[in-house]
């Protein structure tokens, strides 16, 4: 049976279809009572929001429940709380809540209404269900507790096993998005691939040890490559091998002494977010290896004074960039032609037309930097350390900071 609200509207009885409860506060400059507040709500919102959101019609159809008002007076002013049940969607409920705040008078008194919160009734019910379900499991079941998390893990593992593919002629473990993605993530083994798939990362492929497959080398020439390796010596060795024969763009590592296969989602995201350009990776080599690869700063025919002058100018630029992750491109007179962050050095070498004859930068000298410098006929490359370099063109002189 319908009941009559104080606003004079025939209203359906409350049902369980309420989605939201709008809570608001009212302050009136004078003495008002509940019927005054309800009347103001209906009267001052009438025609404001159109037919679809007319409060009287919404109550007739049960989409707005009974408006609850509690009000009391003190010191010649009235204070109260208003609660409006809504079965509308989130947007319509928010519009209705905003409309309440347009009310400026209640009866003969000026008033102000402020919405304090909108409660999602379904969320509250779900919390009650969860709490009650916990009690039921604890008190009502004689069987051991159902380990739902283990069930979920089994299902996830099954899905991951279906997603993993064998890529290339070497049948390398990989995710299904390796071909379609412009960027790939190189990990060490199958277990690492499975862990990343578990957390939704599908453009991943394994190198399967230090003997890097040819497929990986070819992929690295076509795609942006991030290595994501274990935080141990094994990861160091694989990285060293990759830097010698593959085109790596970024390096990410698991925390020290942790394997990628054991990382949580939070650890994976943090490690990948902290990846660094390969030019900033310092691969320490033995003194003997460095001696084999380094080139002397001076050609045989340069006068001693000219050698000293060149060394002094390069040393000054080295002192300016050291510790600042800056790269300087110098003209033939060793003046600054362009200065960029180290992370942008490779991009600049590929695309910039600045006439430069030397580079001084606060980063590792990699094979890729040397190759690009040789294509641009640069004379000098000065960096912090020499990375995993297998060849140095005769027209490029490579110098490390500790040699200046």
TIKE-733778 format. One record per residue (C-alpha): residue in one letter; x, y, z. Coordinates in steps of 0.02 Angstrom, whole numbers, plus 50000, padded with zeros to 5 digits. Layout:
BEGIN
+--------+-------+-------+-------+
: vextor :     x :     y :     z :
+--------+-------+-------+-------+
:      A :     X :     Y :     Z :
...
+--------+-------+-------+-------+
//
This chain:
BEGIN
+--------+-------+-------+-------+
: vextor :     x :     y :     z :
+--------+-------+-------+-------+
:      X : 50000 : 50000 : 50000 :
:      X : 50064 : 50173 : 49955 :
:      X : 50103 : 50296 : 50093 :
:      X : 50096 : 50487 : 50085 :
:      X : 50258 : 50582 : 50113 :
:      X : 50250 : 50747 : 50205 :
:      X : 50273 : 50833 : 50039 :
:      X : 50105 : 50767 : 49983 :
:      X : 50174 : 50642 : 49858 :
:      X : 50105 : 50466 : 49842 :
:      X : 50261 : 50360 : 49864 :
:      X : 50297 : 50176 : 49846 :
:      X : 50354 : 50083 : 49999 :
:      X : 50543 : 50069 : 50017 :
:      X : 50619 : 49921 : 49926 :
:      X : 50788 : 49838 : 49921 :
:      X : 50833 : 49925 : 49758 :
:      X : 50918 : 50074 : 49841 :
:      X : 51094 : 50098 : 49772 :
:      X : 51150 : 50258 : 49856 :
:      X : 51109 : 50362 : 50011 :
:      X : 51135 : 50550 : 49998 :
:      X : 51182 : 50625 : 50167 :
:      X : 51171 : 50813 : 50192 :
:      X : 51164 : 50944 : 50329 :
:      X : 51045 : 51092 : 50343 :
:      X : 51063 : 51258 : 50433 :
:      X : 50916 : 51379 : 50438 :
:      X : 50915 : 51555 : 50508 :
:      X : 50754 : 51532 : 50606 :
:      X : 50638 : 51399 : 50673 :
:      X : 50587 : 51267 : 50545 :
:      X : 50514 : 51092 : 50558 :
:      X : 50525 : 50932 : 50456 :
:      X : 50375 : 50969 : 50341 :
:      X : 50454 : 51139 : 50300 :
:      X : 50616 : 51055 : 50246 :
:      X : 50530 : 50921 : 50142 :
:      X : 50419 : 51051 : 50061 :
:      X : 50570 : 51158 : 50016 :
:      X : 50660 : 51009 : 49939 :
:      X : 50513 : 50968 : 49825 :
:      X : 50462 : 51146 : 49791 :
:      X : 50631 : 51224 : 49752 :
:      X : 50693 : 51081 : 49642 :
:      X : 50532 : 51068 : 49541 :
:      X : 50567 : 51099 : 49357 :
:      X : 50752 : 51125 : 49392 :
:      X : 50815 : 50961 : 49319 :
:      X : 50681 : 50920 : 49190 :
:      X : 50549 : 50785 : 49190 :
:      X : 50671 : 50639 : 49200 :
:      X : 50741 : 50697 : 49367 :
:      X : 50586 : 50776 : 49443 :
:      X : 50582 : 50724 : 49626 :
:      X : 50394 : 50694 : 49633 :
:      X : 50398 : 50580 : 49481 :
:      X : 50552 : 50490 : 49546 :
:      X : 50463 : 50452 : 49710 :
:      X : 50306 : 50393 : 49621 :
:      X : 50408 : 50267 : 49523 :
:      X : 50509 : 50213 : 49675 :
:      X : 50676 : 50276 : 49609 :
:      X : 50689 : 50396 : 49756 :
:      X : 50640 : 50329 : 49927 :
:      X : 50566 : 50415 : 50077 :
:      X : 50664 : 50572 : 50120 :
:      X : 50716 : 50567 : 50303 :
:      X : 50736 : 50733 : 50394 :
:      X : 50790 : 50762 : 50573 :
:      X : 50789 : 50943 : 50631 :
:      X : 50805 : 51034 : 50797 :
:      X : 50808 : 51216 : 50847 :
:      X : 50922 : 51310 : 50965 :
:      X : 50957 : 51493 : 50992 :
:      X : 50838 : 51546 : 50855 :
:      X : 50921 : 51436 : 50723 :
:      X : 50881 : 51262 : 50658 :
:      X : 51004 : 51121 : 50626 :
:      X : 50970 : 50955 : 50548 :
:      X : 51015 : 50807 : 50439 :
:      X : 50935 : 50748 : 50277 :
:      X : 50950 : 50573 : 50202 :
:      X : 50887 : 50535 : 50025 :
:      X : 50885 : 50353 : 49962 :
:      X : 50920 : 50339 : 49775 :
:      X : 50902 : 50197 : 49650 :
:      X : 50970 : 50307 : 49509 :
:      X : 51141 : 50281 : 49433 :
:      X : 51297 : 50367 : 49500 :
:      X : 51288 : 50518 : 49384 :
:      X : 51103 : 50550 : 49412 :
:      X : 51124 : 50532 : 49600 :
:      X : 51266 : 50658 : 49599 :
:      X : 51158 : 50781 : 49499 :
:      X : 51016 : 50761 : 49623 :
:      X : 51137 : 50789 : 49769 :
:      X : 51201 : 50948 : 49687 :
:      X : 51021 : 51008 : 49663 :
:      X : 50991 : 50997 : 49851 :
:      X : 51129 : 51124 : 49879 :
:      X : 51036 : 51253 : 49772 :
:      X : 50899 : 51269 : 49905 :
:      X : 50911 : 51441 : 49986 :
:      X : 50753 : 51453 : 50092 :
:      X : 50651 : 51339 : 50204 :
:      X : 50483 : 51413 : 50245 :
:      X : 50510 : 51597 : 50285 :
:      X : 50693 : 51570 : 50335 :
:      X : 50852 : 51581 : 50235 :
:      X : 50940 : 51413 : 50237 :
:      X : 51088 : 51318 : 50170 :
:      X : 51104 : 51133 : 50130 :
:      X : 51274 : 51048 : 50111 :
:      X : 51298 : 50869 : 50049 :
:      X : 51420 : 50779 : 50165 :
:      X : 51436 : 50610 : 50080 :
:      X : 51354 : 50485 : 49962 :
:      X : 51358 : 50307 : 50025 :
:      X : 51359 : 50160 : 49905 :
:      X : 51233 : 50046 : 49990 :
:      X : 51288 : 49897 : 49888 :
:      X : 51467 : 49915 : 49950 :
:      X : 51404 : 49917 : 50129 :
:      X : 51302 : 49761 : 50095 :
:      X : 51451 : 49675 : 50017 :
:      X : 51555 : 49712 : 50171 :
:      X : 51419 : 49640 : 50281 :
:      X : 51412 : 49486 : 50169 :
:      X : 51601 : 49462 : 50182 :
:      X : 51599 : 49483 : 50371 :
:      X : 51453 : 49364 : 50390 :
:      X : 51532 : 49237 : 50271 :
:      X : 51688 : 49237 : 50379 :
:      X : 51582 : 49199 : 50531 :
:      X : 51489 : 49061 : 50439 :
:      X : 51651 : 48978 : 50382 :
:      X : 51722 : 48987 : 50556 :
:      X : 51568 : 48931 : 50651 :
:      X : 51463 : 48825 : 50534 :
:      X : 51579 : 48715 : 50431 :
:      X : 51646 : 48556 : 50506 :
:      X : 51763 : 48530 : 50359 :
:      X : 51934 : 48615 : 50350 :
:      X : 51930 : 48794 : 50286 :
:      X : 51922 : 48807 : 50097 :
:      X : 52085 : 48882 : 50037 :
:      X : 52012 : 48992 : 49900 :
:      X : 52177 : 49081 : 49868 :
:      X : 52259 : 48916 : 49821 :
:      X : 52115 : 48879 : 49703 :
:      X : 52139 : 49050 : 49623 :
:      X : 52326 : 49019 : 49604 :
:      X : 52295 : 48853 : 49519 :
:      X : 52176 : 48934 : 49396 :
:      X : 52299 : 49077 : 49362 :
:      X : 52441 : 48952 : 49332 :
:      X : 52332 : 48858 : 49208 :
:      X : 52294 : 49019 : 49115 :
:      X : 52477 : 49069 : 49114 :
:      X : 52528 : 48898 : 49047 :
:      X : 52404 : 48920 : 48905 :
:      X : 52469 : 49096 : 48866 :
:      X : 52653 : 49052 : 48856 :
:      X : 52714 : 49013 : 48680 :
:      X : 52872 : 48944 : 48599 :
:      X : 52947 : 49080 : 48489 :
:      X : 53063 : 49063 : 48340 :
:      X : 53159 : 48912 : 48276 :
:      X : 53243 : 48894 : 48446 :
:      X : 53071 : 48875 : 48531 :
:      X : 53107 : 49013 : 48656 :
:      X : 52980 : 49036 : 48799 :
:      X : 52885 : 49198 : 48767 :
:      X : 52723 : 49292 : 48795 :
:      X : 52591 : 49306 : 48658 :
:      X : 52620 : 49492 : 48626 :
:      X : 52803 : 49486 : 48570 :
:      X : 52763 : 49505 : 48385 :
:      X : 52628 : 49639 : 48400 :
:      X : 52720 : 49750 : 48524 :
:      X : 52848 : 49883 : 48474 :
:      X : 52942 : 49850 : 48636 :
:      X : 52996 : 49687 : 48717 :
:      X : 53063 : 49635 : 48887 :
:      X : 53207 : 49511 : 48892 :
:      X : 53213 : 49398 : 49045 :
:      X : 53324 : 49251 : 49089 :
:      X : 53212 : 49098 : 49085 :
:      X : 53041 : 49017 : 49070 :
:      X : 52996 : 49044 : 49254 :
:      X : 53026 : 49231 : 49232 :
:      X : 52910 : 49234 : 49080 :
:      X : 52774 : 49145 : 49180 :
:      X : 52787 : 49268 : 49325 :
:      X : 52770 : 49420 : 49211 :
:      X : 52624 : 49338 : 49120 :
:      X : 52542 : 49310 : 49289 :
:      X : 52545 : 49498 : 49315 :
:      X : 52481 : 49543 : 49142 :
:      X : 52646 : 49580 : 49052 :
:      X : 52639 : 49486 : 48887 :
:      X : 52778 : 49563 : 48779 :
:      X : 52911 : 49460 : 48867 :
:      X : 53036 : 49333 : 48800 :
:      X : 53175 : 49231 : 48881 :
:      X : 53358 : 49225 : 48829 :
:      X : 53384 : 49054 : 48911 :
:      X : 53562 : 49078 : 48973 :
:      X : 53719 : 49168 : 48913 :
:      X : 53715 : 49085 : 48742 :
:      X : 53598 : 49216 : 48667 :
:      X : 53485 : 49144 : 48529 :
:      X : 53495 : 49221 : 48356 :
:      X : 53309 : 49259 : 48365 :
:      X : 53341 : 49376 : 48512 :
:      X : 53479 : 49466 : 48417 :
:      X : 53366 : 49493 : 48266 :
:      X : 53220 : 49552 : 48375 :
:      X : 53332 : 49678 : 48462 :
:      X : 53367 : 49764 : 48295 :
:      X : 53181 : 49792 : 48262 :
:      X : 53108 : 49832 : 48433 :
:      X : 53141 : 49937 : 48587 :
:      X : 53224 : 49816 : 48708 :
:      X : 53223 : 49818 : 48898 :
:      X : 53323 : 49684 : 48988 :
:      X : 53247 : 49630 : 49154 :
:      X : 53372 : 49517 : 49241 :
:      X : 53401 : 49439 : 49411 :
:      X : 53493 : 49541 : 49542 :
:      X : 53641 : 49423 : 49553 :
:      X : 53803 : 49379 : 49463 :
:      X : 53709 : 49272 : 49338 :
:      X : 53611 : 49426 : 49286 :
:      X : 53776 : 49523 : 49270 :
:      X : 53849 : 49393 : 49153 :
:      X : 53694 : 49386 : 49042 :
:      X : 53688 : 49577 : 49033 :
:      X : 53871 : 49582 : 48983 :
:      X : 53838 : 49456 : 48844 :
:      X : 53683 : 49549 : 48783 :
:      X : 53774 : 49715 : 48775 :
:      X : 53905 : 49637 : 48662 :
:      X : 53791 : 49558 : 48532 :
:      X : 53615 : 49631 : 48547 :
:      X : 53542 : 49805 : 48528 :
:      X : 53483 : 49844 : 48706 :
:      X : 53397 : 50009 : 48746 :
:      X : 53357 : 49998 : 48932 :
:      X : 53413 : 49895 : 49081 :
:      X : 53304 : 49845 : 49229 :
:      X : 53361 : 49733 : 49371 :
:      X : 53275 : 49637 : 49509 :
:      X : 53324 : 49690 : 49687 :
:      X : 53491 : 49624 : 49748 :
:      X : 53497 : 49434 : 49766 :
:      X : 53318 : 49415 : 49702 :
:      X : 53259 : 49326 : 49545 :
:      X : 53129 : 49397 : 49426 :
:      X : 53027 : 49237 : 49445 :
:      X : 53002 : 49273 : 49631 :
:      X : 52951 : 49457 : 49622 :
:      X : 52781 : 49521 : 49673 :
:      X : 52681 : 49634 : 49558 :
:      X : 52735 : 49787 : 49657 :
:      X : 52919 : 49738 : 49642 :
:      X : 52901 : 49706 : 49455 :
:      X : 52820 : 49875 : 49424 :
:      X : 52951 : 49965 : 49530 :
:      X : 53097 : 49878 : 49443 :
:      X : 53031 : 49916 : 49268 :
:      X : 52989 : 50095 : 49316 :
:      X : 53170 : 50118 : 49375 :
:      X : 53247 : 50055 : 49212 :
:      X : 53390 : 50160 : 49146 :
:      X : 53458 : 50192 : 48971 :
:      X : 53597 : 50072 : 48928 :
:      X : 53718 : 50218 : 48913 :
:      X : 53705 : 50245 : 49101 :
:      X : 53752 : 50066 : 49145 :
:      X : 53929 : 50052 : 49209 :
:      X : 54000 : 49882 : 49161 :
:      X : 54165 : 49870 : 49254 :
:      X : 54300 : 49781 : 49158 :
:      X : 54471 : 49721 : 49213 :
:      X : 54619 : 49836 : 49192 :
:      X : 54689 : 49717 : 49058 :
:      X : 54528 : 49726 : 48954 :
:      X : 54525 : 49914 : 48967 :
:      X : 54704 : 49927 : 48909 :
:      X : 54668 : 49817 : 48758 :
:      X : 54523 : 49924 : 48700 :
:      X : 54575 : 50102 : 48745 :
:      X : 54648 : 50218 : 48614 :
:      X : 54779 : 50348 : 48651 :
:      X : 54721 : 50527 : 48644 :
:      X : 54862 : 50588 : 48534 :
:      X : 54904 : 50539 : 48354 :
:      X : 55087 : 50513 : 48321 :
:      X : 55108 : 50670 : 48217 :
:      X : 55032 : 50795 : 48341 :
:      X : 55153 : 50913 : 48427 :
:      X : 55173 : 50893 : 48615 :
:      X : 55104 : 51066 : 48652 :
:      X : 54952 : 51033 : 48543 :
:      X : 54923 : 50870 : 48635 :
:      X : 54926 : 50958 : 48803 :
:      X : 54807 : 51092 : 48741 :
:      X : 54684 : 50962 : 48677 :
:      X : 54695 : 50864 : 48839 :
:      X : 54665 : 51019 : 48944 :
:      X : 54509 : 51068 : 48845 :
:      X : 54435 : 50893 : 48852 :
:      X : 54474 : 50880 : 49038 :
:      X : 54381 : 51044 : 49069 :
:      X : 54225 : 50977 : 48983 :
:      X : 54245 : 50813 : 49078 :
:      X : 54248 : 50907 : 49244 :
:      X : 54092 : 51005 : 49194 :
:      X : 53984 : 50854 : 49151 :
:      X : 54048 : 50728 : 49279 :
:      X : 53913 : 50673 : 49401 :
:      X : 53776 : 50769 : 49310 :
:      X : 53721 : 50640 : 49178 :
:      X : 53753 : 50769 : 49042 :
:      X : 53821 : 50742 : 48865 :
:      X : 53912 : 50879 : 48770 :
:      X : 53939 : 50879 : 48582 :
:      X : 54092 : 50984 : 48539 :
:      X : 54142 : 51067 : 48375 :
:      X : 54315 : 51052 : 48298 :
:      X : 54379 : 51190 : 48414 :
:      X : 54310 : 51097 : 48566 :
:      X : 54175 : 51226 : 48596 :
:      X : 54000 : 51166 : 48649 :
:      X : 53891 : 51134 : 48496 :
:      X : 53749 : 51051 : 48592 :
:      X : 53715 : 50991 : 48770 :
:      X : 53585 : 50857 : 48811 :
:      X : 53544 : 50732 : 48950 :
:      X : 53641 : 50569 : 48933 :
:      X : 53478 : 50474 : 48908 :
:      X : 53450 : 50571 : 48745 :
:      X : 53626 : 50549 : 48675 :
:      X : 53587 : 50402 : 48561 :
:      X : 53432 : 50489 : 48491 :
:      X : 53533 : 50647 : 48457 :
:      X : 53670 : 50548 : 48371 :
:      X : 53541 : 50465 : 48261 :
:      X : 53442 : 50620 : 48211 :
:      X : 53535 : 50782 : 48251 :
:      X : 53631 : 50875 : 48116 :
:      X : 53740 : 50974 : 48236 :
:      X : 53917 : 50984 : 48167 :
:      X : 54016 : 50900 : 48305 :
:      X : 54186 : 50820 : 48309 :
:      X : 54188 : 50755 : 48489 :
:      X : 54074 : 50694 : 48629 :
:      X : 54105 : 50710 : 48815 :
:      X : 53971 : 50628 : 48921 :
:      X : 53940 : 50565 : 49098 :
:      X : 53900 : 50386 : 49052 :
:      X : 53966 : 50219 : 48991 :
:      X : 54045 : 50209 : 48819 :
:      X : 53948 : 50070 : 48732 :
:      X : 53969 : 49987 : 48565 :
:      X : 53814 : 50074 : 48501 :
:      X : 53880 : 50248 : 48545 :
:      X : 54046 : 50207 : 48460 :
:      X : 53960 : 50144 : 48302 :
:      X : 53849 : 50299 : 48289 :
:      X : 53997 : 50413 : 48320 :
:      X : 54096 : 50326 : 48184 :
:      X : 53953 : 50352 : 48060 :
:      X : 53957 : 50539 : 48099 :
:      X : 54147 : 50546 : 48082 :
:      X : 54175 : 50602 : 48261 :
:      X : 54356 : 50609 : 48319 :
:      X : 54341 : 50587 : 48507 :
:      X : 54224 : 50496 : 48627 :
:      X : 54255 : 50534 : 48810 :
:      X : 54152 : 50442 : 48941 :
:      X : 54162 : 50379 : 49120 :
:      X : 54206 : 50200 : 49079 :
:      X : 54220 : 50081 : 48933 :
:      X : 54077 : 49958 : 48922 :
:      X : 54069 : 49791 : 48834 :
:      X : 54150 : 49849 : 48672 :
:      X : 54212 : 49723 : 48545 :
:      X : 54275 : 49840 : 48409 :
:      X : 54332 : 50021 : 48396 :
:      X : 54349 : 50101 : 48222 :
:      X : 54521 : 50171 : 48186 :
:      X : 54450 : 50346 : 48153 :
:      X : 54377 : 50361 : 48329 :
:      X : 54484 : 50394 : 48484 :
:      X : 54401 : 50326 : 48641 :
:      X : 54453 : 50397 : 48810 :
:      X : 54388 : 50363 : 48986 :
:      X : 54379 : 50493 : 49124 :
:      X : 54521 : 50416 : 49223 :
:      X : 54635 : 50432 : 49071 :
:      X : 54619 : 50622 : 49066 :
+--------+-------+-------+-------+
//
